[in-house]
Amino acid sequence: MRKNAVTLKEAIQMMVREFKLGSGLHESQIRESWSKVMGAMIARHTSNISLRKGKLYLKIESAALKQELTYSKHKIKEIFNKELGENVITDVLIF
């Protein structure tokens, strides 16, 4: 192996950092796994998911579900940080 050689994984991580693509990739991963992790019923009532500056924004259409999820914000944060493999989400905001 060459002295300056890096693995493909390292090269991709460097590119993601260089072009600041991390947030978009994390948001995409959350959207993709939302239904699987939270369940079909919650996914049906979720109209928007976005991640900005460590804050996960969720638009929930059902008032009752919105109230229930408000009580579970810490758990949602833990679940998706585990799903992403790093502490990306610092807060969950539900509207």
BADO-483877 format. One record per atom (N, C-alpha, C, O): x, y, z. Coordinates in nm, 3 decimals. Atoms other than C-alpha are relative to their C-alpha. Layout:
BEGIN
         X         Y         Z
         X         Y         Z
...
END
This chain:
BEGIN
         X         Y         Z
     0.083    -0.117     0.000
     0.000     0.000     0.000
     0.089     0.124     0.000
     0.192     0.127     0.066
    -0.078    -0.124     0.009
     0.128     0.347    -0.080
    -0.005     0.078     0.131
    -0.092     0.058     0.216
    -0.010    -0.082    -0.121
     0.229     0.595     0.185
    -0.120     0.094     0.014
    -0.170     0.112     0.125
     0.111    -0.097    -0.002
    -0.048     0.845     0.094
    -0.134    -0.064    -0.028
    -0.234     0.006    -0.039
     0.123     0.069     0.035
    -0.310     0.583     0.020
    -0.098     0.004     0.117
    -0.059    -0.005     0.233
     0.107     0.005    -0.098
    -0.643     0.596     0.201
    -0.104    -0.100    -0.048
    -0.113    -0.129    -0.167
     0.104     0.094     0.039
    -0.927     0.350     0.207
    -0.115     0.076    -0.066
    -0.125     0.198    -0.055
     0.115    -0.062     0.065
    -1.242     0.415     0.008
    -0.090     0.066     0.104
    -0.141     0.175     0.082
     0.082    -0.055    -0.107
    -1.433     0.470     0.333
     0.056     0.133     0.049
    -0.019     0.229     0.067
    -0.064    -0.124    -0.045
    -1.182     0.733     0.448
    -0.013     0.110    -0.105
    -0.036     0.226    -0.071
     0.012    -0.097     0.108
    -1.194     0.904     0.109
    -0.141     0.058    -0.005
    -0.158     0.179    -0.024
     0.139    -0.048     0.002
    -1.574     0.925     0.118
    -0.027     0.089     0.120
    -0.092     0.193     0.107
     0.018    -0.082    -0.120
    -1.570     1.057     0.476
     0.066     0.137    -0.017
     0.011     0.238     0.025
    -0.069    -0.127     0.025
    -1.318     1.323     0.374
    -0.081     0.087    -0.096
    -0.091     0.208    -0.077
     0.080    -0.073     0.097
    -1.535     1.422     0.078
    -0.126     0.057     0.065
    -0.164     0.171     0.041
     0.121    -0.046    -0.069
    -1.848     1.444     0.296
     0.032     0.120     0.089
    -0.043     0.217     0.091
    -0.040    -0.113    -0.085
    -1.664     1.670     0.543
     0.035     0.123    -0.084
    -0.006     0.234    -0.053
    -0.047    -0.111     0.084
    -1.506     1.882     0.270
    -0.116     0.076    -0.064
    -0.116     0.199    -0.068
     0.112    -0.062     0.069
    -1.833     1.947     0.087
    -0.120     0.023     0.092
    -0.227     0.064     0.047
     0.104    -0.023    -0.102
    -2.039     1.967     0.411
    -0.133    -0.068    -0.038
    -0.238    -0.005    -0.039
     0.116     0.078     0.041
    -2.279     1.693     0.300
    -0.060    -0.082     0.113
    -0.164    -0.145     0.094
     0.041     0.084    -0.111
    -2.319     1.528     0.641
    -0.145     0.017     0.040
    -0.216    -0.082     0.057
     0.136    -0.026    -0.045
    -2.646     1.695     0.741
    -0.102    -0.056    -0.100
    -0.202    -0.117    -0.060
     0.091     0.051     0.103
    -2.815     1.610     0.411
    -0.005    -0.152    -0.002
    -0.111    -0.211    -0.021
    -0.005     0.146    -0.003
    -2.700     1.249     0.430
    -0.073    -0.054     0.123
    -0.147    -0.152     0.114
     0.068     0.044    -0.122
    -2.821     1.216     0.788
    -0.151     0.018    -0.012
    -0.228    -0.070     0.028
     0.143    -0.023     0.019
    -3.158     1.369     0.700
    -0.060    -0.107    -0.091
    -0.168    -0.159    -0.064
     0.046     0.104     0.092
    -3.193     1.126     0.412
    -0.011    -0.135     0.070
    -0.108    -0.209     0.048
     0.004     0.127    -0.075
    -3.110     0.831     0.641
    -0.119    -0.003     0.096
    -0.184    -0.106     0.111
     0.114    -0.007    -0.092
    -3.371     0.948     0.895
    -0.130    -0.019    -0.075
    -0.215    -0.098    -0.033
     0.123     0.013     0.080
    -3.640     0.986     0.629
    -0.020    -0.144    -0.048
    -0.131    -0.198    -0.044
     0.007     0.136     0.051
    -3.558     0.646     0.485
    -0.040    -0.101     0.107
    -0.115    -0.194     0.080
     0.027     0.097    -0.106
    -3.576     0.467     0.819
    -0.117     0.039     0.090
    -0.151    -0.037     0.181
     0.108    -0.049    -0.086
    -3.863     0.669     0.974
    -0.113    -0.101     0.016
    -0.152    -0.133     0.128
     0.111     0.095    -0.005
    -4.138     0.422     0.886
     0.039    -0.129     0.070
    -0.038    -0.182     0.150
    -0.046     0.125    -0.061
    -3.934     0.118     0.988
     0.019     0.017     0.151
    -0.020    -0.071     0.228
    -0.032    -0.022    -0.140
    -3.824     0.267     1.321
    -0.124     0.042     0.080
    -0.146    -0.010     0.190
     0.113    -0.056    -0.075
    -4.140     0.456     1.424
    -0.132    -0.073    -0.025
    -0.224    -0.062     0.056
     0.122     0.074     0.030
    -4.402     0.236     1.261
    -0.083     0.069    -0.108
    -0.071     0.189    -0.131
     0.079    -0.048     0.114
    -4.648     0.275     0.974
    -0.102     0.106     0.041
    -0.124     0.203    -0.032
     0.103    -0.096    -0.042
    -4.915     0.461     1.173
     0.061     0.138     0.023
     0.004     0.238    -0.021
    -0.065    -0.129    -0.024
    -4.677     0.735     1.286
     0.049     0.057    -0.133
     0.037     0.178    -0.157
    -0.049    -0.046     0.132
    -4.524     0.755     0.937
    -0.114     0.058    -0.083
    -0.093     0.157    -0.154
     0.115    -0.051     0.075
    -4.871     0.806     0.785
    -0.038     0.143     0.044
    -0.085     0.222    -0.038
     0.038    -0.131    -0.053
    -4.927     1.111     1.008
     0.115     0.100     0.003
     0.100     0.211     0.052
    -0.117    -0.089     0.007
    -4.580     1.260     0.951
     0.008     0.056    -0.141
     0.024    -0.018    -0.238
     0.000    -0.059     0.134
    -4.583     1.509     0.665
     0.134     0.062    -0.038
     0.160     0.085    -0.156
    -0.129    -0.059     0.033
    -4.233     1.656     0.692
     0.103    -0.037     0.107
     0.075    -0.035     0.227
    -0.113     0.030    -0.087
    -3.898     1.555     0.840
     0.119     0.077    -0.053
     0.154     0.066    -0.170
    -0.121    -0.070     0.043
    -3.596     1.783     0.831
     0.099     0.008     0.116
     0.060     0.004     0.233
    -0.107    -0.007    -0.099
    -3.264     1.809     1.011
     0.084     0.123    -0.032
     0.144     0.132    -0.140
    -0.079    -0.122     0.017
    -3.097     2.148     1.056
     0.075     0.030     0.128
     0.016     0.043     0.235
    -0.088    -0.035    -0.112
    -2.803     2.226     1.283
    -0.024    -0.086     0.123
    -0.029    -0.036     0.236
     0.015     0.095    -0.110
    -2.858     1.915     1.494
    -0.141    -0.011     0.054
    -0.165    -0.089     0.147
     0.139     0.004    -0.047
    -3.231     1.975     1.541
    -0.086    -0.074    -0.102
    -0.086    -0.042    -0.221
     0.090     0.078     0.084
    -3.479     1.723     1.404
    -0.138     0.063     0.008
    -0.199     0.066     0.115
     0.131    -0.063     0.008
    -3.799     1.898     1.291
    -0.099    -0.100    -0.059
    -0.076    -0.155    -0.166
     0.102     0.095     0.044
    -4.110     1.682     1.261
    -0.134     0.072    -0.012
    -0.178     0.137     0.083
     0.134    -0.055     0.021
    -4.442     1.797     1.114
    -0.098    -0.116     0.012
    -0.100    -0.205    -0.073
     0.094     0.107    -0.028
    -4.714     1.574     1.261
    -0.141     0.054    -0.021
    -0.175     0.161     0.030
     0.134    -0.046     0.036
    -5.071     1.601     1.130
    -0.107    -0.030     0.105
    -0.211     0.036     0.107
     0.098     0.039    -0.102
    -5.254     1.438     1.423
     0.034     0.067     0.133
     0.145     0.052     0.184
    -0.023    -0.070    -0.128
    -5.293     1.649     1.740
     0.030    -0.098     0.113
     0.119    -0.074     0.195
    -0.021     0.098    -0.106
    -5.316     1.343     1.965
     0.139    -0.064    -0.012
     0.209    -0.082     0.088
    -0.132     0.059     0.023
    -5.007     1.185     1.809
     0.110     0.101     0.029
     0.214     0.066     0.084
    -0.096    -0.106    -0.026
    -4.823     1.516     1.827
     0.026     0.010     0.151
     0.140     0.024     0.195
    -0.012    -0.007    -0.146
    -4.891     1.526     2.203
     0.079    -0.121     0.053
     0.167    -0.105     0.138
    -0.071     0.121    -0.044
    -4.772     1.165     2.251
     0.148     0.006    -0.035
     0.233    -0.029     0.047
    -0.139    -0.007     0.043
    -4.454     1.222     2.052
     0.077     0.108     0.076
     0.198     0.096     0.095
    -0.064    -0.105    -0.079
    -4.381     1.539     2.249
     0.057    -0.058     0.129
     0.165    -0.019     0.173
    -0.048     0.066    -0.122
    -4.348     1.321     2.559
     0.116    -0.095    -0.028
     0.188    -0.133     0.064
    -0.102     0.099     0.037
    -4.112     1.088     2.369
     0.117     0.061    -0.076
     0.193    -0.012    -0.140
    -0.106    -0.065     0.077
    -3.872     1.346     2.221
     0.139    -0.053     0.034
     0.221    -0.075    -0.056
    -0.131     0.051    -0.041
    -3.574     1.221     2.422
     0.024    -0.140    -0.057
     0.134    -0.170    -0.104
    -0.010     0.137     0.052
    -3.642     0.861     2.315
     0.022     0.002    -0.152
     0.102    -0.076    -0.204
    -0.016    -0.014     0.145
    -3.674     0.965     1.947
     0.144     0.039    -0.032
     0.206    -0.015    -0.123
    -0.139    -0.045     0.019
    -3.339     1.145     1.973
     0.097    -0.116     0.019
     0.188    -0.135    -0.061
    -0.089     0.114    -0.028
    -3.172     0.839     2.126
    -0.007    -0.105    -0.110
     0.096    -0.155    -0.156
     0.019     0.104     0.102
    -3.320     0.597     1.871
     0.070     0.039    -0.130
     0.140    -0.043    -0.190
    -0.057    -0.039     0.129
    -3.212     0.798     1.567
     0.149     0.029     0.008
     0.219     0.010    -0.091
    -0.146    -0.012    -0.014
    -2.868     0.883     1.702
     0.063    -0.138    -0.007
     0.170    -0.155    -0.066
    -0.050     0.138     0.008
    -2.820     0.509     1.747
    -0.009    -0.051    -0.144
     0.083    -0.116    -0.192
     0.020     0.042     0.139
    -2.958     0.446     1.396
     0.107     0.061    -0.091
     0.155    -0.004    -0.184
    -0.100    -0.069     0.081
    -2.713     0.702     1.251
     0.143    -0.039     0.039
     0.237    -0.018    -0.038
    -0.132     0.043    -0.045
    -2.423     0.564     1.453
     0.085     0.110     0.060
     0.203     0.090     0.086
    -0.071    -0.110    -0.063
    -2.326     0.900     1.599
    -0.103     0.099     0.058
    -0.220     0.096     0.022
     0.089    -0.098    -0.062
    -2.472     1.184     1.807
    -0.018     0.121    -0.091
     0.055     0.220    -0.080
     0.027    -0.105     0.097
    -2.613     1.400     1.530
    -0.113     0.089     0.050
    -0.106     0.212     0.037
     0.120    -0.071    -0.044
    -2.948     1.501     1.682
     0.019     0.048     0.143
     0.046    -0.031     0.233
    -0.010    -0.058    -0.134
    -2.933     1.738     1.978
    -0.137     0.031     0.058
    -0.152     0.038     0.180
     0.135    -0.033    -0.047
    -3.305     1.821     1.997
    -0.102    -0.044    -0.106
    -0.071    -0.053    -0.225
     0.110     0.037     0.089
    -3.638     1.713     1.850
    -0.110     0.104     0.019
    -0.156     0.127     0.131
     0.106    -0.102    -0.005
    -3.895     1.980     1.764
    -0.118    -0.051    -0.081
    -0.105    -0.088    -0.198
     0.119     0.053     0.064
    -4.249     1.875     1.683
    -0.100     0.114    -0.020
    -0.132     0.186     0.074
     0.101    -0.102     0.029
    -4.497     2.106     1.512
    -0.105    -0.053    -0.094
    -0.197     0.020    -0.129
END
